[in-house]
Amino acid sequence: MSWRAEYPKHSIEARVGGEGSATVDGEALRVLQIDYSGWITLSTSPAARPIYPLKATALYSPQLSRIVKFDIEVRTAGSLARESIQLKRIIRN
């Protein structure tokens, strides 16, 4: 399964890469890996819009109905920016 989003400042394609498992707060979860690729612009000026490639991976838990980990990498002029967000705790009522 795949999908694509096109906007003036970015273009992203996503594909479900497979199934796996992740542990959050001591609980083993089944996750789907979603791989993203595309480009973004970081400028607000339409005349100077450099295009930067991006790659990202999300681990989605159907059991929790949410992303439990998200990693992104954006290559800009001369540098590489990496960020990661991870769910650390599950609180149930």
N, C-alpha and C positions, 0 to 999 in steps of 0.2 A: 504494500500500500504506500502511496506517495501523494504529496500535494505541493503546490507552489503558490507563493504570494508575491505580487508585483506592486510596488509603490514607487513614488518619485525618488525616495531616498534609500530604498533597499529592495533587493530581490532575494528571496529565500526559497529553497526547495527542501522538503523534508521527506525522509523515508524511514519506515519501520525496519530496523536492522536486525531484529531477532529478539529472543526471549532469554532471560537470565534470572538471577536472584540478587538481592541486596539486603543487607541487614541494617535496620534502623531501630535504635533504642533497644537492641537485643532481640528484635523480632525479624525473622526471615520473611522476606516478601518476594513474590514473583513480580518481575518488572519487564517492561518492553523497552528496548533501546530505540530511540528515535534520533537519527543522524540528520543534521541540518548543514547545508552548504549554500553559499551565495555571496553577496556583496552588500556593503553599506556605504553611504557617504556621511561624512561628519561635518561638512561645511553647510552654512546657511545661505551662502551666496550661490545663486544659480550659475554664475560665470565661472566659478572655481570650485568644481565638485570632484575632487579626486575619489576614485572608487577603491575601496579596500576589501579584500577577500575575507570571508569569515567561515569558520567551521565550529559546529557546536554539537553536543550530545546531551540528550535528556534521558533519564531513566524514569519511566512512568509506572506507577503501581496501580493496576486496576482495582486491587483490594482497597486502597485508600482513596482512589479517584484523584490522585495528585502526583506531581513530579516530586521524586525524592532526591534527585541529584541532577544538576545542570552544570555543564562545563562549556565555556566558549573561548575561542581564540580568534583574535582579529589582528591581521598583519597590516600595519600602517607604514608610512614612509620611514624605513630604517629601523623599525622596532616591532616587537610582538607583544600584544597585550593578552593576558590569560586571566580568566576569572572562573571561580567555581563556587556554587551554592549547594549546600547539602542539608536535607532535613535531619535534625539530630534527635528530636523527641516526638513521641506520639502520645497525645493525651486524649483519652476517651471518657465520655461522660456516662 
